[in-house]
Amino acid sequence: MTRAVYDTMVVFQWATLPPHQPQRQHATVTALVNKSVLLCLSTELIVEVRNVLLRPELREKYKTLTPEHVAAILSQARSFADWFDDVPRHFSYPGHDKDDHILNLAIEAKAKYLVTWEKRLQKLSTDSSPVATAFRALAPDLSVVSPVDFSAMLKGREKQS
């Protein structure tokens, strides 16, 4: 099974979908439900996601972000996940240390994909900088991709099956 780490904004998109319309799932969620992807989660990532989803300004804008719905989404995410309690610090991204926990989770989990909207993280898969080269040495099989590219890859894999 393909292992993946979803960043906070991917889970945010999941949580803002209307709960009464399951047919509107993003491909990232569908992949978890149909067990083609195993989500990798850590305590630090779950805490970050919860804190973001429960921000008052976001709850005001996105009415689905009730405490009960957020708890349900996080519970559902855990049910699709391989859990990592203590993630060692393998890598630090200079100037972006707030992203270190997700990068280290992807390394520790030996994930195939890190799914993120963050362009600076996506560049780690292709850039020739010393930082990107060092990161790829720690996770040679990891691709850092956008949710759009990940969804396209999943759809392509379904067509091949």
N, C-alpha and C positions, 0 to 999 in steps of 0.2 A: 504494500500500500504506500502511496506517495505521502511523504510527511511534509507539512507546511506550517509556517508561522504566519498568522494574520496580524497586521499591526492594528493599532487602536482605531484608526479611521475605517478600516474594513469592518470591524465589529460595530462601529457607530452606524454605518450604512445598514447593516443587518438589523440593528435595534430600532432604526427609524422607519422600517417597513411597516405597513399596517398589519397588526397581528391577526386580523380577521381575514386576510387575503394571502394564504400560504402559497398560492400559485405565483405570486410576485417575488418569490425568493431570488436572490442573486445567485449566479452560478457558483460563487464561492461557498454559499450555504448549501446549495443543492449537492455539491461535491461531498460535503460532510454527511449529509443525510443519506446519500446513496453509497457511502463508505468507499468512495474512490480516493478520498483524501483523509488523512489522519491529522487533525489539528494538534499542534504542540503549544502548550500553555505553561506559564510559570506564575508563581505568586505575584511577582512584581508586575507582570503584564496585566493580570486580572485586576490588581489594585489600580493601575493606571486607567484601564478601561472603565472601571466602575466610577472613578473620580471624574473622568471626562463626561460620561453619560449622565451623571447626576449634577452637572453644573447648572445652576439656576437659569442662566441665560439660554442654554440649550434646551432645558426642560420647558421654558416658556415658548420657544420657537417650535419645538417638536413635541407635540402633545403625547406621542407614544412613549416618551421617556419618563414614565412613572416609575417610582421605586420598585413596584411589583413587576413591571415589564422588564426593567433592567435586571432584576434578580432572576427572572425567568430566562432571559437571553443568556446570562452568565452561566446559569445552571445547565442550559441546553449546550452551550459551548463546552463546558466541562465534560458533558456526556459523550462528546465527539473527540475528546482529547487524550493525549498522552501527557501526563503531568510531570513537571520538573520543579521540585521544591527549591533546591539550592543550585543556582546556575553559576558555575565558576566564571571568573572574569578572564576570558581568553583574549579579548580585543577591546581597544578603546578608540573611538572615532574622534580624533582631535577637533575641538570646536563644537562637537555635537554629542557630548557625553550623555545627554538625555536619551539618546538612541542606543546606547551601549547594551542595555538590558535585552533589547529585542535581537540585536546582532549576536550577542552571546548565547541567547536561547537558540537561535537558528544553528549556531555552531555546535552547541552541546547536544541538540536534538538530532544532529546530522540530517537536518531538513533538506529537502530537494528545492523547496521554494520559500522565499520570504516575500509575502504579498503586501505591497505598500504603495501608497500614492506619492510618497516622498521621492522626488527626482534625485536628490543627493544620495539617497540610499540605493536607488536603482543603478546609479553610476558605478557602484562598487563592483557590479558584475562585468563591466566593460572598460572602465577607465584604466589608463596605464600609470596612474600616480603610484607612488610608493605605498600610500595608505591602502588603496584598492588592491594592489598586488599582495600586500601582507594579509589583507582580509581573505582574498581568494586562496592563499596558501593554507589558511586555517579551515576553509570550507570550500574545497575544490569542486564539489558537486552541487553547490548551492547556486541558484539563480534568484536574483532580486528583481521582481517583476511587478508591474502594475496589475490591479485587479482586472482591467480590460484584457491585458495580454494573458493573464492566467486563465481567464474565462475562455478566451479563444483557444488556448492550448487544451483546455479540458474538452471543449467542443470538438476539436480536431481528433482527440483521443477517442471520443465516443463514436465518431464516424468510422474510425479504423476498426472498432470492435465488431 
